[in-house]
Amino acid sequence: MLLSKHPGWFKDGEREQLLDPYVDEAGTTYFGRNRVPTEEKEKAVLEHFNRVAPRYDFMNTVLSFGIHYAWKRTAVRMLDIQPDDQILDVCGGTGDLAVYCAQRLGAEGNVYLYDINHEMMRYGMRRYENRALSDRLHYTRGDAEVISFPDDTFDIAMVGFGIRNLTHLKRGFREMYRVLKPGGKLMCLEFSKPVNPLFRQLYDFYSFHIMPIIGRILAGSSRSYACLSETIRMFATAEQLKTILEEIGFQEVTFTRLTNGIAVIHLGRKP
């Protein structure tokens, strides 16, 4: 029995309805496959992550069979981090990406984990790997659409599996562009549409038949994990996201597909 109706992969025109101009004109956006007023989405996202925070890391590992760690390590390696870099981790959650970056820094380098959700950061702060890097790993609570750092502050700005939760995706990327120094690098790691049609069908079956069951048994919430699958199918394709980043002003934008395109790493540079 299907626990969540499969909404299908959005077409190009449908995906555009999730972008800033359409959202502002309509006054509504999507949370999962439900259309909600724009002012309610932030609240819905906060409630969602408050609910999943206690078992967030555990569930990520179970649902991805641990592959998400390899994706994150690959993304960090591609950044070519220097010992004294100043790094911003937007929508940083419990801090996997921030930790991998901090491990590559020297005494002068810093990572600022930035997230609107206090519960996610609180659980991250408790982890041994975070505490072991407390001299270079810092936490700031704030809105990714209005980043509370000055212009030209960071050598690297990154976001991992968080940008699709923003009400205004382009506004979030513009803020990352603003706080980067000239020559600074952007990295976005996000879910995307698998390339192979057969693999995509298997992925859809797993997402809408298996994941909600696991979510209900292990985390007490099937709906939270069905919602995750829905947001992925509405999000921009790798090619569309590349175009968005170039329109904002990033140069040398590239993308690398991982695991047949389940996840994609986008890299760009501020001129």
N, C-alpha and C positions, 0 to 999 in steps of 0.2 A: 504493500500500500504506500502511495506517495504521501510523504508528510508535508511537503510544500510544493505548490504548483510551480512547475518550471516556467519562468517568464520568457524563456528564449533569449538568445543573444540580441541585444538591441541593434537595429540598423543605424547607418550613419546619421540620418535625420533625427532619429529618436535620441541618439547620444548627444546631439547638439542641444537638445532641450535641457540637459543638465548643466550647460555652461552659463557663465555669468549673465550675458545679456538676456537670455531667455528666462532665467530664474528671476531676474529683477523685474522684467516686464510682466511676468505671470504672477509674481508674488508667492509662487509655490515651487517646491522641488521634490525630490524623491528621498525617502529613507527606506531602503529595501525597495520593494515594488509598490509601496504605498506613497501616494502624493500627499505632501504635508505643506502647510504654510512655512515660508522660509524662516520665520522667527522661531518656529518650533523644532527645526531640525537639530540645532545645537543642543537643545535640551534632550532630544531623543538620543543623540549620539552619546551625551554624557551618561544618561541612564543606562544605555547599552553597555558601556565600558565599566561603569560602576558594578554592573551585574556580573560581568565576566572577569573582572580584574583578579579575584583570588585564585582563579585557575587558568589564567590567560596563557602563561608560558607552558604549562603542562598540556593544555588543549592544543596549542599550536604544534607542539612536538608530536602529539598523538595523531592529529588530523593530517599533518604533512609527512608523517613517518620520519620526522627529523630532517627532511630535506631543506626546510627553511633556514637551518643553520648554514648549510652549504651555500645557499643563495646569498645570504648576508655576508659571509666571508668573501665570496667572489666579488660582490659589489664593493666592499671595502678595499680589497686588493686593487681593483681598477681605479681607485681614487689616487693612488701613488702618494700617500700621506707623507708629509715631511715632519721632522721631530718637533718643530715649533709652530705647527699649524694651529689656527683657531677655528674650531668646527662647531657648527650649529646642527643639531639633530631635531628637526621639526616633527611634531607628532611622535615623539621618541618613545612613548609608552614606558615599558619596564627597562628598556635600555640595551637590548642586544647589539644593535648597530653602534651605539655610543661606546659600549665596552670594547668592541673589536677595534674601533678607532683609537680609543684611549690607550690600548695596549701597544700601539705603534708610535705613540708620542714620546717626546722627551720631557725634561723638567719644565720647559717653557711652553709646551703645548697644552691646550685645554679643549674639552668637549662640553658644550652646553646643551643639555637635554631639555627640550622645550615642549610642553604638552599642556593642554587645557584641563586634563583629567588628573586630579590630585591622587585619586585612588591608584591609578596605574603607576604613577611615579613612586608612591609610597611603598607599593609591593616591590618595585624595582630596587629602591634604596636598601631593602632588607637583604637582597641577594649577596652572597659572598663575593662574587666577581665584581659587583658594583662597589661594595665597601672597600675592596682591595685597591681600587683606583680612585679613592675619594679625593686625592690631592689634585687630580686633573679632570674629574668628572663632576659637573655642577648641574643643578636643577632649577628651572624657572617655569612657573606656571603661567600660561598665557595663551592667547588666541592666535592661531596660525595665520589668520587673515589680517591681523594687526600686530605684527611682531614687535615686541618691546625692546628692540636694540637699535642703535643708531645706524645710519647709512655706512656702507663700506667697512664693516666690522670684521667679517669672517673670510678665511681662505677657502672654506668649504661649507656649503649648506646641503643638507641631505634630508630625504624623507623616505621612510620605508613602510609601505602598506598602510599609509594614513591619508594620503592626499585625496582619495576618493570619498572620504568622510566629510570633507569641507563643503559648506554650502556654496561657496564661490571658489572654484578650483583655480581660475586664472588669478584671482586676487591673492591667493596663497602663494602661487609661483612668482607673482610680481613682488611680493614682500621678500621672498628669498633672494630674488634678483637685487633688490634694494640693499639688503644687508651684506651682500657679498662685496668684497674688494674688487677693483678692476683686475681682471685675470683670474678671479676666483672661480671655483668649480661647483657645479650642481650635480647631485646624484639623486635620482628618483628610482626606487625599487618598488614595483607594484604588480599586482596580479593582472593577467591579460587573457586573451582568447587563444587557446591552443591551436596550432597550425594544422595538424593532421585531423581530418574529419572523424575518423574512427576513434582516435584517441580522445577527441573532444566529446564524443558520445559517451565514452566510458567515464570521462571526467564529470559530465553532467549527471550520469547515473549515481556516481559516488557522492556528488554535491547535494543532490536532492532526495536520495533514498537512504544513504548511509550516514552522512555527516549529521543530519538532525537527530538520528537515533543515538549516535555517540554523544552528541551534545546533551540530549535529555538524560542519558544514563550517567555520564561523568560530570556534567556541569549543571544539571537540573534545568536546562533551557534549550529545547529544540529550536525554538523560534529565533534565538540569537544567531545560531549557526546557519539556519536557512536564510536569514537576512544577509549574512556575509556573502553567501553564494549569489544572491540576487544583485547586490551592489557590484560584484565583479562583472556580471553580464551586462550591466548598464554602462560600465566605464569605457573610456576612450581606448581605441586600439593603439598598438605601438606606433603606427604611422600617424594617427591623429594626434597623439600626445607629442610626438616629435614636431609636428607643425605648430601646435600650441606654444611649445617652448621657443621655437624660432620667432613666432609672432611677438612674444614678450621681449625678445632681444637677445636670447642666448645664441651663441655661435658654436660651431663645431659639434652640433648635436648628433649623437649617435645612440643606437639602442642595440642591446644584446638580449636575445631570447634565451630563457633557461627552461629546461625540462619541457621541450616541445612548445614553449610559449606560455606555460602556466604563469610564469613570472617573467618580467622584463626589466632590465636595467637601462635607464636613460642617463646619459652624461651630457653635460653642456658646460660652456664657459662664458662668463661675463666679459665682454670686451673692455 
